[in-house]
Amino acid sequence: MKFLRTLLVLGRVSNLPTVWSNCLCGWLLGIGYTGREQVDWWVFLMLALGASGLYLGGMFLNDACDAWWDREHRPERPIPAGAIREKMVWRIGIGLMATGMFFLCLPGGATAVLALLLFNTILAYNFTHKHWEGAPILMGLCRLLLILVAAAYGHTNTGVDMAFLHSATAGAATWVALVMFAYVMGLTLLAQRESVPGETEHWPLGMLVLPVILALAKDWWPFTQNVMILSLILALWIVRSVRWTWWVKEEKKNVGRTVGSLLAGIVLVDLLAVAHAPPAMAAGFICLFAMSALAQRYVPAT
């Protein structure tokens, strides 16, 4: 049981629902879902399995790459705490990423190309983020590429097809992916301060609220009811999240709690991107949001 928890902590499994949410958002954009189409959930399962493999493998490799740093700054992490051998973490991480790539590359074509870019971006982040201040850009790119992979998966379904890259679907998915890029980059900039003492800068907050601003700007007046409600919910969640970093006394500041809460908020950003999806699909996003927030009570998100 203790070893199982070690694996869950290494994989940051509390964030898995946000990965599935990115997949669902991109996939719905890729198939142009309006509620009347026949949905092939088997295809989505293959997509979710692939994304899960890449995410979990990337998290394992993240700890393996950071073992030297964790021994000094975060000795409670599984490797420095002696809960698991570093070599085993490397092996599990590589195996999971290979499995994820198998499922993501099944459609071939544009999907495989984008999946390969995602694979390399994950590796680049893991190997550079403790040495390069610009690493949050790579983390943002990981989520951006995941949404594009999901959209391409939904657009092509099966067979080798590069048409997605110059389709209208790709344009809509890219817009959503760029918004997600900004949000994730903002929360990653905050995460960099989790184990480093000192004042936390306020400017990443602008990147966090960008999804709300752009959603309202795109909808413009008169705002539709769905966009208004979801924008308000996301804005309130962001405020709730950042108060543990900026609106408490220094001794009570908890950047980790802020980052974990913002990570769960990724699902709300996805839902806002497909605000006009049928109620059944919206309920799916809400379930994923609840799963992520609840799982963080048992498995740390960072």
N, C-alpha and C positions, 0 to 999 in steps of 0.2 A: 504493500500500500504506500509506503514511504517512497519507493522507487517510482511508482506511478505518478505521485505528486511531483517528484523531481522532473519527470518528463513533461507534465502539464505546465510547470513553471518555465522550463526551458522553451517550450513552444508558445508561451504567452497565449494559451488557448482562449482566454477570455476575449481576445480580439478577433477570433475566427468569424463570429457573426458579422463583423464589419467587412471582412473579405467576401463573404457570401453576399452581403448587401451590395458591394461594388459590382460583383458578378451579375446580380439580378438587375441592377440599374443599367449597366452596359448592355446586357442581353436584351432587355426590353427595348432599349433604343435600337439595337441591331435588328430585331425582328419587326420593329415598327408597331409594337403592340398597342391596340386600342380597346381590347376587351372582346373583340369579335373573332380574332384569329384562333386557329387550332394550335394549342401549345404542346410542344414535345418536351416534356419534363425530363425525359431520359437524356436528351442532349444537354440540358442545363445541369443535370447531375454530373456528367462528364466534365463540364466546365468547372463546376464547384470542386470536384475532386482534384483537378489539376491545379487550380488556384490554391487550394488548401495545402497541397503538397509543396508548392513553391513557397508559400508563406511559412509553414512550419519548418521546412528545411532551412529557409533563410534565418529564422529565429534561432535555430540550433547553431548554425554557423556563426551567427552574431555573437553568441556566448563563447564559442570556440575562439573566435578572433579577438574577443575582449578579455580573455582569461587573464592575461598579464595585467590589464588595467583593473579588473575586478578584484584581484588579489590585494590591491592597495586601497581601492576606494569602495568596493562593494563585496566584502568578504562573505556576506550572507548568500551570494549567488551560488548555484549548485556546484560549479566546478571548483572554485576556491574553498568552498565549505566541505569538499570531499565527498559529496553525495553521488558523484558520477565521474568517471575518468574522462579526461579531455579527448583522448583518442576515440572513445565511444561516441562522444558528441559529434566529432567530425564525421564519423561513419554514418551515423543516423541522419545528420543534416544533408550529406551528399546523397544518400539513398532517397530521402524524401523529395529533394529537388529533382532528381532524375525521374522519379515516379510522376511528379507534377508535370514535368515537361512532356512525358509520354502522353498524358491525357490532353494537355493543351494543344499539342501539335497534331492531334487526330484529324482536324479538318484540313490541315496543310495550308498552302498559300499564304495569304496575308496574316491569318491567325498564327501560323508557325513563325513567321518573321517577327511579328510583334511579341510573341511569347519568348523568342530568343533574346530580343532586346530587353524584356523584363527580367529574364534570367541573369543577363550580364549586369543589369543595373543593380539588382539585389546583391550580387557579388561585389560590385564596385563600392556600394555603400558599406557593406560589412568590413571590407578591407581598408577603407579610408576614413570612416566617420570619426575615429579617435585622433586622426592626424590632420584633418582638413575641416576648416570652419564652414565651408560651403556644402558639406555633406547633406544638410537638410534638403538641398535641391534634388539630390538623388532619391531621398525618401519620398519626396513629392512626386518625382517621376515614376516611382514604383506604383503608386496608386493611379497615376495618370495612365500608365501603360496597361494596368490591370483592367481598367474600364474599357480601353480600346480593344484589348484582347477579347473581352466579353462581348463587345459590340460586333467584332469581326466573327466571333464564334456563332452569334445569333444570325448574322447576315449570310454566312456561307453554309452553316450547318454541317455539311459534309462535302468532300471533294476539294480539289485544288482550285482556288479562286482568288485572284488578286484584285478583282473588281471593287472590293470594299474600299480600297485605299483612295479611290476617286469617286466615291458615291456620296449622295446627299446624307446618307446615314452616318458616314464617317465624319462629316462636318458637324452634325449635331452631337455626336459622341465626343468629338474633340473639344467642343465648347464646354460640355459637362466635365470632361477630364481635366481641363485647364482650371476650372473652378475648384475641383477636388485637389489639384496640385497645390493651389494657394492655401487652402485650408490645412492640408497635411503638413505643408512646409511650415506654416505658422505654429502648429502644435509641436512640431519637431524642434523648432528653435527654442520653445519653452522647455522641452524635454532635456535639452543640453544643459540647462541650469539645475537639473534635479539633484545632481551630486556635487555641484560646485557652489560654494557659498558666495554671497554677494547680491546686489540689487538686480532684480529681473526687469529687463527693458519692456516698455509698453508697446512698442511699434508692431510686434507680431499680432497684436489684437486686431489691427487693420486687415490682416490676411484672414483671420478667423471669421470676421463678419462679412467678408467679400461675397460669399455665397448668397447671403440675404440681400445685399445691395444689388447684385447682378440679377437675382431672381425678380426683384421688384422692378428693376430697370427694363428687363426683357418683357415683363408682363405689362408694365406701364398702366396708366389710368384708362378705364376703371379696372382696378385689380380684381382678378378672379378670387372667389372665396377660398379655394384650396391654397393658392399661393400666399394669400394674406395669413391664413391660419398657420400654415407650415413655416412661413418666415418668422412669425411671432414665436412659435414653439422653439425653433432653432436659436433665435436671438436670446430667448430666456434661458435656454440650456447653456449657451456660451457664457452668459452673465453668471449663472449658477456655478459654472466650472471655474472661471477665473477668479472668483472671489477668494478662493483658498490660497491664491498667490499674491493678489494685490490689495485685497480689502480686509486683511487680518493683521494682527500684530506680528512682528518679525519672528518671534519665538513660536508662533502658531502657523507660520507659512508652510504650505504643503504643495510643492510644485508637482510631485508625483500624483497626488490626488487630482489636481487640475488636468494634467496630461491624460490620465486614465479616463476621466469624465469626457474630455474632448474627443478621445478615441471612440468612445461609444457614440458621440455625436456625429461621427462619419455616416452612420446609418441615416440620420436626419438630413444630412446634406444630400445623400442619394435620393431620399424620398422627395425632397424639394425639387430635385432635378427632373423627377417624373411625377410632378404634382398632380397631373391630370389622369394618372393611372386609375383604373377601376378600384372600388373600395376593397375588393378581395386582395388585390396586389398591395394596396396601402397597408392592409392588416398584416401582410407578410413582413413588410419593413418594420412595422411597430413591434412585431414579435422578435425580430432580430435585434432591435434596439434594446428591448427588455432582457433578452438573453445575454447581451454583452454587459449591460449594467449590472445584472445579477451575478454573472460569472466573476466579475471583478471583486466580489466580496470573498471569493474563495481562492482565486488565482490572480496575482498581480498583473496589471496590464503592461507594466514596464519592467 
